[in-house]
Amino acid sequence: MRSSMKLWVAKCVFYSATAATLAGALSAGRGSATDAGRYIVQGRDVAAVARAVGEVGGEVTHEMRIIQAVGARLTAAERAALERRDAVRRIYADREIRASKAHDDDDGEGGGRYRDSHFPTQVNADQLHQQGLTGHGVTVASVDSGLWKQLAGLKRNALGSDRILVHYDAIKDKVAGANAHDGNGHGSHVWSVLASSLTSASSGGKFNGVAPNADVVSVKAFDEDGRGTYLDVIRGIDFVVAHKDAYGIRVLNLSMSAPPRSFYWDDPLNQAVMAAWRDGIVVVTSAGNTGPSAMSVGVPGNLPYVITVGSMTDRFTPDDPSDDVLSAYSAAGPTVEAFVKPDLIAPGGHMLGLMKKSDRIVKDHPELDAGYDFFVMSGTSQAAAVVSGVAALLLEADPALTPDGVKCRLMASARPAVDRHEHLIYGPVQQGSGLIDAAAAAASTLTGCANQGLDVVADLAGEHFVGPVRFAGGHFVIGEGAYPWDGSFVQEGDVAPGGNPWLDAGPQTEGNPWLDGNPWLDGNPWLDARSLLDGNPWLDGNPWLDGNPWLDGNPWLDGSVWYDGNPWLDGSPWLDGNPWLDGSPWLDGNPWLDGNPWLDSVGINTWVDQD
């Protein structure tokens, strides 16, 4: 029987000596309104938390029932008083978030009004379009910078019908019409990759978007500059979950990323995302544009449950797959909790999408304006949008699929990049299961092959999990030593001249040819998880101590503030005392409360040059 681990953290509010000193200095009198900061205050009952905030003199700004929390504006004295309230479990400082975006210098396409976006063909979504699968009857939500609703390819589906069901402005906390416009452009671009109903005259009328008939729920949580906060993003996710039945929401796209500052389960944004997955919504998120270094996947992509997407590029030759490569900026795993991420990859390089000419991104990068409301942008944000579109196609084909079922079929049908001898060119923590294949996923009948050993309900209740990655002999390995990766961007491989590393892997409807048997069925070494007390992986063949990358010299992490005085080396944080009670394993003091220079932003993602 699996052991149940409940971390009873009494008054789990960590704060540094600096914060405590400041609170003490102000305890004699309440600070001025100008001293107030923005916080997430969490308890077991949102109403009780809100009352507690009011009783200490704070201002409630957000209500987030999805994680039993409120947003609050508090002075240091008010925060100190709130920490002593029985109704309060945790206090987090609010964080800024940005989107996952990158750019390059060529749209790879002519200058006419009708364009071929190429990526639906690259993932075989065009084959499903020909079979009549277009996302019809499936609603997708996206939390982003909004949506330019007047764009023909976004406002109406391929049948000519209006398909935007609602705009919700999470910044203003209101259902909005024109007020939910996209002043940044990132949201509109992501939506057009996911669901544009425009077609290309030059390619036989192929759709520009992956799910051209999907219905749309647009949630705005990022401003004109592409900035957002945890408070607004969580409130946006709360809206999606609360209205999932009213609008038929089956897929949630989160093209954003933030550096992790805690274990996955203790991050309030991740808690909201886990609640969405628990309630039956397929969540697709970008890995982030912080690669190619190891352990660079951000929040919420570090969640083991969700579908985390990295990026590949065709290097401006969409009709020549032989030179396709993993994008240099695509973030890599493993996560701190030893899970393989990303789960798979999708096209993300020089993606052609729609954007209003007055949007901030177009103004900042006029060289990427491709004319006729088209704009070129790259990043794992766009790759995530591709996968969200494919998820909508799968749910149209099989509405009974659960989130785990969608993830199972996407991963089991993906094409790993291998050489002619079926050796991996990129490690599993770089490419996951490989390049998404929409047609193969739709043809699959596999079930029960994703998130094995995980339990999102138990996780939200306090039992947490670790993954199978280990570090031994200078390599990250899976389980007992499979798929070693030394951190190099490209593994040594032998690709046949003119061959495609993803296509040479062959069709994946029956599993991956580079393994004997299907790893997702035969006890998957990187989808199986274990509870923290079911034989502690940190002690039973400790992934970080058996040839520890931080002791043996890690080329990706040397000089990192994270690992100077590493809690993983000073005894095991799991059994040698509780890191949640004996100080934070991340920093001395609470990174959520103490302004931390390396954890300042999350985003609709980092703008980087395309490789």
C-alpha positions as CSV (number, residue, x, y, z in Angstrom):
1,M,0.0,0.0,0.0
2,R,1.3,3.4,-0.9
3,S,2.4,5.4,2.1
4,S,0.5,8.7,2.6
5,M,2.6,11.7,3.3
6,K,1.0,14.6,4.9
7,L,3.2,17.6,5.6
8,W,1.6,19.2,8.6
9,V,3.1,22.6,8.4
10,A,1.9,24.7,11.3
11,K,1.7,28.3,10.3
12,C,3.8,27.6,7.3
13,V,4.9,31.2,6.7
14,F,8.7,31.5,6.3
15,Y,10.3,35.0,6.6
16,S,13.8,36.2,6.8
17,A,15.5,38.0,9.6
18,T,15.3,41.2,7.5
19,A,11.5,40.8,7.1
20,A,11.1,40.1,10.8
21,T,13.2,43.1,11.8
22,L,11.1,45.3,9.5
23,A,7.9,44.0,10.9
24,G,9.1,44.6,14.4
25,A,10.1,48.1,13.6
26,L,6.6,48.9,12.3
27,S,4.7,46.9,14.9
28,A,4.1,50.0,17.0
29,G,2.0,51.6,14.3
30,R,0.5,50.8,11.0
31,G,2.6,51.7,8.0
32,S,1.3,54.1,5.3
33,A,-0.6,52.9,2.3
34,T,2.4,53.7,0.2
35,D,4.3,51.0,2.1
36,A,1.8,48.3,1.1
37,G,2.8,45.4,-1.0
38,R,0.8,42.8,-3.0
39,Y,0.5,39.3,-1.5
40,I,-1.2,36.0,-2.0
41,V,-2.7,34.9,1.4
42,Q,-3.7,31.2,1.6
43,G,-5.7,29.3,4.1
44,R,-8.2,26.5,4.3
45,D,-11.3,28.6,3.7
46,V,-11.2,31.7,1.4
47,A,-13.9,33.5,3.4
48,A,-12.0,33.1,6.7
49,V,-8.8,34.3,5.0
50,A,-10.6,37.4,3.6
51,R,-12.0,38.2,7.1
52,A,-8.5,37.9,8.6
53,V,-7.1,40.3,6.0
54,G,-9.8,42.8,6.8
55,E,-9.3,42.5,10.5
56,V,-5.7,43.4,10.4
57,G,-6.5,46.4,8.2
58,G,-5.4,45.0,4.8
59,E,-7.2,45.3,1.5
60,V,-8.5,42.3,-0.4
61,T,-7.9,42.7,-4.1
62,H,-8.5,39.2,-5.5
63,E,-10.5,36.2,-4.6
64,M,-9.0,32.8,-5.7
65,R,-11.3,30.0,-4.6
66,I,-9.3,27.6,-6.7
67,I,-6.5,27.6,-4.2
68,Q,-8.5,28.9,-1.1
69,A,-6.6,32.2,-1.2
70,V,-7.1,35.9,-1.6
71,G,-4.9,38.7,-3.1
72,A,-4.2,41.4,-0.6
73,R,-2.5,44.7,-0.3
74,L,-0.6,44.7,3.1
75,T,1.9,46.9,4.9
76,A,4.7,45.1,6.7
77,A,2.9,45.5,10.0
78,E,-0.3,44.1,8.6
79,R,1.5,41.2,7.1
80,A,3.2,40.5,10.4
81,A,-0.1,40.6,12.2
82,L,-1.7,38.3,9.6
83,E,1.0,35.7,10.0
84,R,-0.3,35.1,13.5
85,R,-3.8,34.4,12.5
86,D,-5.1,30.8,12.7
87,A,-7.0,31.2,9.4
88,V,-3.8,31.8,7.5
89,R,-1.5,29.0,6.3
90,R,0.9,30.8,3.9
91,I,1.7,34.2,2.6
92,Y,3.4,34.6,-0.8
93,A,4.6,37.9,-2.3
94,D,3.0,38.4,-5.7
95,R,5.2,37.8,-8.7
96,E,5.5,39.2,-12.2
97,I,4.9,36.9,-15.1
98,R,6.0,37.3,-18.8
99,A,5.2,35.3,-21.9
100,S,7.3,32.7,-23.8
101,K,8.3,34.5,-26.9
102,A,11.3,34.7,-29.2
103,H,12.0,36.1,-32.6
104,D,13.8,35.6,-35.8
105,D,14.5,37.5,-39.0
106,D,12.5,35.8,-41.7
107,D,8.9,34.8,-42.2
108,G,9.8,32.2,-44.8
109,E,6.8,33.1,-46.9
110,G,5.8,35.4,-49.7
111,G,4.0,38.7,-49.3
112,G,0.4,37.9,-50.3
113,R,-2.7,38.0,-48.2
114,Y,-3.0,34.2,-48.2
115,R,-0.1,32.5,-46.5
116,D,0.9,28.9,-45.8
117,S,1.8,28.6,-42.1
118,H,3.4,25.2,-42.6
119,F,3.2,24.0,-39.0
120,P,-0.2,22.2,-39.3
121,T,1.4,20.1,-42.1
122,Q,4.6,19.5,-40.0
123,V,2.6,17.8,-37.2
124,N,0.2,16.1,-39.6
125,A,-2.8,18.1,-38.4
126,D,-3.6,18.7,-42.0
127,Q,-4.4,15.0,-42.4
128,L,-7.0,15.3,-39.6
129,H,-8.5,18.4,-41.2
130,Q,-9.0,16.4,-44.4
131,Q,-10.8,13.8,-42.3
132,G,-13.1,16.4,-40.9
133,L,-11.5,16.9,-37.5
134,T,-11.1,20.6,-37.0
135,G,-11.8,21.1,-33.2
136,H,-15.5,21.7,-33.8
137,G,-17.5,21.5,-30.6
138,V,-14.4,21.8,-28.4
139,T,-13.7,24.9,-26.3
140,V,-10.1,26.0,-25.7
141,A,-9.2,28.7,-23.1
142,S,-6.0,30.6,-23.0
143,V,-4.6,32.9,-20.3
144,D,-2.6,35.5,-22.1
145,S,-2.5,39.1,-23.1
146,G,-6.0,39.0,-24.7
147,L,-7.3,38.6,-28.2
148,W,-7.8,41.0,-31.1
149,K,-11.3,39.9,-31.7
150,Q,-11.8,41.7,-35.0
151,L,-9.3,39.5,-36.9
152,A,-11.4,37.4,-39.3
153,G,-9.4,34.3,-38.7
154,L,-9.9,34.5,-34.9
155,K,-13.4,36.0,-34.6
156,R,-15.1,33.4,-36.8
157,N,-14.4,29.7,-37.4
158,A,-13.9,28.0,-40.7
159,L,-17.7,27.7,-41.0
160,G,-18.1,31.5,-40.8
161,S,-19.7,31.4,-37.3
162,D,-18.7,33.6,-34.4
163,R,-16.8,31.4,-32.0
164,I,-15.5,33.7,-29.2
165,L,-17.7,32.7,-26.3
166,V,-16.4,35.2,-23.7
167,H,-13.5,37.6,-22.9
168,Y,-12.6,37.7,-19.3
169,D,-10.2,40.4,-18.1
170,A,-8.5,39.0,-15.0
171,I,-6.7,42.2,-14.4
172,K,-9.9,44.2,-13.9
173,D,-11.9,41.2,-12.8
174,K,-14.7,41.7,-15.3
175,V,-16.3,40.0,-18.2
176,A,-15.4,42.4,-21.0
177,G,-16.0,43.1,-24.6
178,A,-13.7,45.6,-26.2
179,N,-12.0,46.1,-22.9
180,A,-10.3,42.7,-23.2
181,H,-8.4,43.8,-26.3
182,D,-4.8,42.7,-26.8
183,G,-2.5,45.6,-26.6
184,N,0.6,43.5,-26.5
185,G,0.0,41.0,-29.4
186,H,1.3,37.8,-27.8
187,G,-2.1,36.5,-27.0
188,S,-3.5,37.1,-30.6
189,H,-0.4,35.4,-32.1
190,V,-0.8,32.4,-29.8
191,W,-4.5,32.2,-30.6
192,S,-3.8,32.3,-34.4
193,V,-1.3,29.5,-34.2
194,L,-3.8,27.5,-32.2
195,A,-7.0,28.2,-34.0
196,S,-6.8,30.5,-37.0
197,S,-9.4,29.7,-39.6
198,L,-7.6,31.5,-42.5
199,T,-6.4,29.4,-45.3
200,S,-3.6,29.4,-47.9
201,A,-4.4,29.6,-51.5
202,S,-1.0,28.3,-52.5
203,S,-1.3,25.1,-50.6
204,G,-4.7,23.9,-51.6
205,G,-6.6,25.8,-49.0
206,K,-4.9,24.4,-45.9
207,F,-5.7,26.0,-42.6
208,N,-3.3,28.4,-41.0
209,G,-4.3,27.2,-37.5
210,V,-4.3,23.7,-35.9
211,A,-7.9,23.7,-34.7
212,P,-9.7,26.2,-37.0
213,N,-13.2,25.3,-35.7
214,A,-12.5,25.3,-32.0
215,D,-14.5,27.7,-29.7
216,V,-12.6,30.3,-27.9
217,V,-12.5,31.6,-24.2
218,S,-10.0,34.4,-24.0
219,V,-8.6,35.4,-20.6
220,K,-6.5,38.5,-20.3
221,A,-3.9,38.5,-17.5
222,F,-1.0,40.3,-19.1
223,D,-0.8,44.0,-19.9
224,E,0.4,45.9,-23.0
225,D,4.0,45.3,-22.0
226,G,3.5,41.6,-21.6
227,R,3.7,41.8,-17.8
228,G,1.4,39.9,-15.5
229,T,1.2,38.8,-11.9
230,Y,0.5,35.5,-10.0
231,L,-2.6,37.1,-8.6
232,D,-4.1,37.9,-12.0
233,V,-3.0,34.6,-13.7
234,I,-4.4,32.5,-10.8
235,R,-7.7,34.5,-10.9
236,G,-7.8,33.8,-14.7
237,I,-7.4,30.1,-14.1
238,D,-10.0,30.3,-11.4
239,F,-12.4,31.8,-13.9
240,V,-11.7,29.0,-16.4
241,V,-12.3,26.2,-13.9
242,A,-15.4,27.9,-12.5
243,H,-16.9,28.3,-16.0
244,K,-15.7,25.1,-17.6
245,D,-19.1,23.5,-17.8
246,A,-20.9,26.7,-18.9
247,Y,-18.6,27.1,-21.9
248,G,-17.5,23.5,-22.4
249,I,-13.9,24.2,-21.8
250,R,-11.7,21.1,-22.4
251,V,-8.3,22.6,-23.0
252,L,-6.3,25.4,-21.2
253,N,-3.3,26.9,-23.0
254,L,-0.7,28.5,-20.7
255,S,2.1,30.0,-22.9
256,M,4.0,31.4,-20.0
257,S,7.0,30.5,-17.8
258,A,8.6,31.5,-14.5
259,P,11.7,30.4,-12.7
260,P,10.8,27.9,-10.0
261,R,11.2,29.2,-6.5
262,S,9.8,26.2,-4.5
263,F,8.9,22.6,-5.0
264,Y,6.2,22.2,-7.6
265,W,3.5,21.5,-5.1
266,D,4.1,24.6,-3.0
267,D,3.9,27.1,-5.8
268,P,0.4,28.8,-5.8
269,L,0.2,29.0,-9.6
270,N,1.0,25.3,-9.8
271,Q,-1.7,24.6,-7.3
272,A,-4.3,26.3,-9.4
273,V,-3.1,24.4,-12.5
274,M,-3.3,21.1,-10.7
275,A,-6.8,21.9,-9.7
276,A,-7.7,22.5,-13.3
277,W,-6.2,19.2,-14.3
278,R,-8.0,17.5,-11.5
279,D,-11.3,19.0,-12.7
280,G,-10.9,17.5,-16.2
281,I,-9.2,20.3,-18.2
282,V,-6.2,19.3,-20.4
283,V,-3.5,21.9,-19.5
284,V,-0.8,22.6,-22.0
285,T,2.1,24.8,-21.1
286,S,5.3,26.1,-22.6
287,A,8.7,24.7,-21.3
288,G,10.1,28.2,-21.4
289,N,12.8,30.0,-23.5
290,T,15.6,29.6,-21.0
291,G,17.3,26.6,-22.6
292,P,19.3,24.7,-23.5
293,S,20.8,24.3,-20.0
294,A,19.8,21.4,-17.8
295,M,17.1,22.1,-15.2
296,S,15.8,25.2,-17.0
297,V,12.1,24.3,-17.4
298,G,10.0,26.9,-15.6
299,V,6.6,27.2,-13.7
300,P,4.1,25.8,-14.5
301,G,5.9,23.5,-16.9
302,N,7.7,21.8,-14.0
303,L,4.4,20.2,-13.0
304,P,4.5,16.5,-13.6
305,Y,0.8,16.2,-14.6
306,V,0.5,18.8,-17.4
307,I,1.7,18.6,-21.0
308,T,4.9,20.6,-21.1
309,V,6.1,21.6,-24.6
310,G,9.5,22.4,-26.0
311,S,10.3,23.9,-29.4
312,M,11.9,22.7,-32.7
313,T,12.6,24.7,-35.9
314,D,12.7,23.8,-39.6
315,R,15.5,26.5,-40.0
316,F,13.4,28.3,-42.7
317,T,13.2,25.2,-45.0
318,P,9.6,24.0,-44.3
319,D,9.7,21.6,-47.3
320,D,13.1,20.1,-46.3
321,P,12.8,18.2,-43.0
322,S,16.4,17.0,-43.1
323,D,17.7,20.0,-41.4
324,D,15.1,20.3,-38.6
325,V,16.6,20.8,-35.1
326,L,15.7,21.4,-31.5
327,S,15.5,25.1,-30.8
328,A,18.5,26.4,-28.9
329,Y,16.3,28.3,-26.5
330,S,14.0,25.4,-25.7
331,A,14.2,24.7,-21.9
332,A,15.4,21.3,-20.7
333,G,14.7,19.2,-17.7
334,P,14.9,17.4,-15.4
335,T,12.9,19.2,-12.7
336,V,14.2,19.6,-9.2
337,E,11.9,16.8,-8.2
338,A,13.6,14.5,-10.8
339,F,10.8,14.4,-13.4
340,V,11.5,14.3,-17.2
341,K,10.4,17.5,-18.9
342,P,9.4,18.6,-21.5
343,D,6.9,15.9,-22.4
344,L,7.2,16.5,-26.1
345,I,8.1,19.2,-28.7
346,A,6.3,21.0,-31.5
347,P,7.2,23.6,-34.1
348,G,8.1,26.9,-32.5
349,G,10.5,28.6,-34.9
350,H,9.5,31.6,-37.1
351,M,5.8,30.9,-36.6
352,L,3.5,32.9,-38.8
353,G,0.5,34.3,-36.9
354,L,-1.9,37.3,-36.6
355,M,-1.2,40.5,-34.8
356,K,-2.6,44.0,-34.8
357,K,-0.2,46.6,-36.2
358,S,-0.8,48.9,-33.2
359,D,0.3,46.1,-30.7
360,R,3.4,46.7,-28.6
361,I,5.3,43.8,-30.1
362,V,4.8,45.0,-33.7
363,K,6.0,48.5,-32.7
364,D,9.0,47.1,-31.0
365,H,9.9,44.7,-33.8
366,P,8.6,46.2,-37.1
367,E,11.1,44.1,-39.0
368,L,9.0,41.0,-38.3
369,D,5.8,42.5,-39.6
370,A,4.9,40.2,-42.5
371,G,2.1,42.4,-43.9
372,Y,-1.7,41.9,-44.0
373,D,-1.8,41.5,-40.2
374,F,0.7,38.7,-40.2
375,F,3.7,38.7,-37.8
376,V,6.5,36.3,-37.3
377,M,7.5,35.2,-33.8
378,S,9.2,32.2,-32.3
379,G,9.2,30.5,-28.9
380,T,7.8,27.7,-26.8
381,S,4.7,29.8,-26.4
382,Q,3.9,29.0,-30.1
383,A,4.9,25.4,-29.7
384,A,2.5,25.0,-26.8
385,A,-0.3,26.6,-28.9
386,V,0.3,23.9,-31.6
387,V,-0.1,21.1,-29.0
388,S,-3.3,22.8,-27.5
389,G,-4.7,22.8,-31.0
390,V,-3.9,19.1,-31.5
391,A,-5.5,18.3,-28.1
392,A,-8.7,19.9,-29.3
393,L,-8.6,17.7,-32.4
394,L,-8.2,14.6,-30.2
395,L,-11.1,15.6,-28.0
396,E,-13.3,16.2,-31.0
397,A,-12.4,12.6,-32.2
398,D,-12.9,11.1,-28.8
399,P,-14.8,13.3,-26.3
400,A,-14.5,10.7,-23.6
401,L,-10.7,11.2,-23.3
402,T,-9.5,12.4,-19.9
403,P,-6.5,14.8,-19.5
404,D,-4.3,11.8,-18.7
405,G,-5.7,10.1,-21.8
406,V,-4.9,13.0,-24.1
407,K,-1.4,13.1,-22.6
408,C,-0.9,9.4,-23.1
409,R,-1.8,9.4,-26.7
410,L,0.2,12.5,-27.5
411,M,3.3,11.1,-25.9
412,A,3.0,7.6,-27.0
413,S,2.6,8.7,-30.7
414,A,5.4,11.3,-30.7
415,R,8.5,10.8,-32.9
416,P,11.8,11.0,-31.0
417,A,14.8,12.4,-32.9
418,V,17.1,9.5,-33.6
419,D,20.0,8.8,-35.9
420,R,20.0,6.0,-38.5
421,H,21.0,3.5,-35.8
422,E,18.1,4.5,-33.7
423,H,20.2,6.3,-31.1
424,L,18.7,9.4,-29.5
425,I,20.1,12.7,-30.9
426,Y,18.5,14.7,-28.1
427,G,18.0,13.3,-24.6
428,P,14.5,12.7,-23.1
429,V,15.0,15.7,-20.8
430,Q,15.5,17.8,-24.0
431,Q,12.8,16.4,-26.4
432,G,10.6,14.4,-24.1
433,S,8.9,11.7,-26.2
434,G,9.7,13.6,-29.4
435,L,7.9,15.6,-32.1
436,I,4.1,15.6,-31.8
437,D,2.2,13.7,-34.5
438,A,-1.4,14.6,-34.6
439,A,-2.5,11.9,-37.0
440,A,-0.8,9.2,-35.1
441,A,-2.2,10.4,-31.8
442,A,-5.8,10.4,-33.3
443,A,-5.3,6.9,-34.6
444,S,-4.0,5.6,-31.2
445,T,-6.3,3.7,-28.8
446,L,-3.8,3.6,-26.0
447,T,-5.0,4.3,-22.4
448,G,-3.4,4.5,-19.0
449,C,0.1,5.3,-20.2
450,A,0.6,8.8,-18.8
451,N,1.1,10.1,-15.2
452,Q,1.6,6.5,-13.9
453,G,2.1,6.5,-10.2
454,L,0.9,10.1,-9.8
455,D,-2.3,11.2,-8.0
456,V,-3.3,14.8,-8.4
457,V,-6.0,14.6,-5.8
458,A,-3.6,13.2,-3.2
459,D,-0.9,15.7,-4.3
460,L,-3.3,18.6,-3.6
461,A,-4.1,17.0,-0.3
462,G,-0.5,16.9,0.8
463,E,1.1,13.7,-0.6
464,H,3.8,14.6,-3.1
465,F,5.8,12.7,-5.7
466,V,9.3,12.5,-7.3
467,G,10.4,11.3,-10.7
468,P,12.9,8.8,-12.0
469,V,15.8,10.9,-13.2
470,R,19.2,10.2,-11.6
471,F,22.7,11.7,-12.1
472,A,25.5,9.2,-12.3
473,G,28.9,9.1,-14.0
474,G,28.5,12.6,-15.3
475,H,25.2,12.0,-17.0
476,F,21.5,12.4,-16.3
477,V,19.9,9.0,-16.6
478,I,16.4,7.5,-16.4
479,G,15.9,4.9,-13.8
480,E,18.7,2.4,-13.6
481,G,20.8,4.2,-16.3
482,A,18.8,4.4,-19.5
483,Y,19.2,7.3,-22.0
484,P,22.3,9.0,-20.5
485,W,22.6,12.7,-21.2
486,D,25.8,14.6,-20.5
487,G,24.3,18.0,-21.0
488,S,25.5,18.5,-24.6
489,F,22.9,20.3,-26.8
490,V,23.2,17.5,-29.4
491,Q,24.1,13.9,-28.6
492,E,26.5,12.1,-30.9
493,G,24.4,10.8,-33.7
494,D,24.5,9.5,-37.2
495,V,21.7,11.0,-39.3
496,A,21.5,9.7,-42.9
497,P,22.1,12.4,-45.5
498,G,18.8,14.0,-46.4
499,G,17.1,12.3,-43.5
500,N,14.9,13.7,-40.8
501,P,15.8,12.7,-37.2
502,W,12.1,12.8,-36.3
503,L,10.7,11.2,-39.4
504,D,13.4,8.5,-39.5
505,A,12.0,7.2,-36.2
506,G,9.0,5.9,-38.2
507,P,5.3,6.0,-37.4
508,Q,4.6,5.8,-33.7
509,T,1.1,4.4,-33.5
510,E,2.6,1.2,-32.1
511,G,5.2,2.8,-29.9
512,N,8.8,3.9,-30.4
513,P,11.1,1.8,-32.7
514,W,14.2,2.7,-30.7
515,L,13.0,0.7,-27.7
516,D,12.1,-3.0,-27.3
517,G,8.5,-2.7,-26.3
518,N,6.5,0.4,-25.6
519,P,8.0,2.3,-22.6
520,W,4.7,3.8,-21.8
521,L,3.2,0.4,-21.4
522,D,6.1,-1.7,-20.1
523,G,6.6,0.2,-16.9
524,N,7.5,3.6,-18.3
525,P,10.9,4.7,-16.9
526,W,10.1,8.4,-17.1
527,L,6.3,8.5,-16.6
528,D,6.3,6.3,-13.5
529,A,6.4,8.3,-10.3
530,R,6.6,7.4,-6.7
531,S,5.5,8.9,-3.4
532,L,8.2,10.5,-1.3
533,L,8.0,7.8,1.3
534,D,7.8,4.7,-1.0
535,G,11.5,4.2,-0.8
536,N,13.1,7.6,-0.7
537,P,14.8,8.2,-4.1
538,W,17.1,10.8,-2.5
539,L,18.5,8.1,-0.3
540,D,17.8,4.9,-2.2
541,G,20.3,5.6,-5.0
542,N,20.1,9.4,-4.6
543,P,20.0,11.1,-8.0
544,W,21.8,14.1,-6.8
545,L,24.4,12.3,-4.5
546,D,25.4,9.3,-6.6
547,G,28.0,11.2,-8.6
548,N,26.5,14.6,-7.7
549,P,26.6,17.1,-10.5
550,W,27.1,19.9,-8.0
551,L,30.1,18.2,-6.4
552,D,31.6,16.7,-9.6
553,G,31.5,20.0,-11.4
554,N,28.3,20.8,-13.3
555,P,28.9,22.7,-16.5
556,W,25.4,24.1,-16.5
557,L,25.1,25.1,-12.8
558,D,28.5,26.2,-11.7
559,G,28.3,29.6,-10.1
560,S,24.6,29.4,-9.7
561,V,23.1,31.1,-6.7
562,W,20.8,28.1,-6.4
563,Y,23.6,25.7,-5.6
564,D,26.0,27.8,-3.5
565,G,25.4,26.1,-0.2
566,N,23.1,23.5,-1.6
567,P,20.5,22.0,0.8
568,W,20.6,18.8,-1.3
569,L,24.2,18.2,-0.2
570,D,23.8,19.1,3.5
571,G,21.8,16.0,4.4
572,S,18.7,14.9,2.6
573,P,15.9,17.5,2.8
574,W,13.3,14.7,2.8
575,L,14.4,12.6,5.8
576,D,17.0,14.6,7.7
577,G,14.5,17.0,9.1
578,N,11.7,18.7,7.2
579,P,12.9,21.4,4.9
580,W,9.5,23.1,5.1
581,L,9.9,23.5,8.9
582,D,13.7,23.7,9.2
583,G,13.9,26.7,6.9
584,S,13.3,26.8,3.2
585,P,15.5,24.5,1.0
586,W,15.7,27.3,-1.6
587,L,16.9,30.2,0.5
588,D,17.4,31.3,4.1
589,G,14.2,33.2,4.4
590,N,11.2,32.9,2.2
591,P,11.8,33.6,-1.5
592,W,8.1,34.5,-1.8
593,L,8.5,37.3,0.7
594,D,12.1,38.4,0.4
595,G,12.7,40.1,-3.0
596,N,15.0,37.6,-4.8
597,P,16.9,39.0,-7.8
598,W,17.0,35.7,-9.7
599,L,13.3,35.0,-9.3
600,D,11.8,38.3,-10.2
601,S,9.8,37.5,-13.3
602,V,7.5,35.0,-14.9
603,G,6.2,35.5,-18.3
604,I,4.5,35.1,-21.6
605,N,8.0,34.4,-22.1
606,T,11.5,35.6,-22.6
607,W,12.2,37.2,-26.0
608,V,15.2,35.5,-27.6
609,D,16.8,35.3,-31.0
610,Q,15.9,32.3,-33.0
611,D,18.6,29.8,-33.7
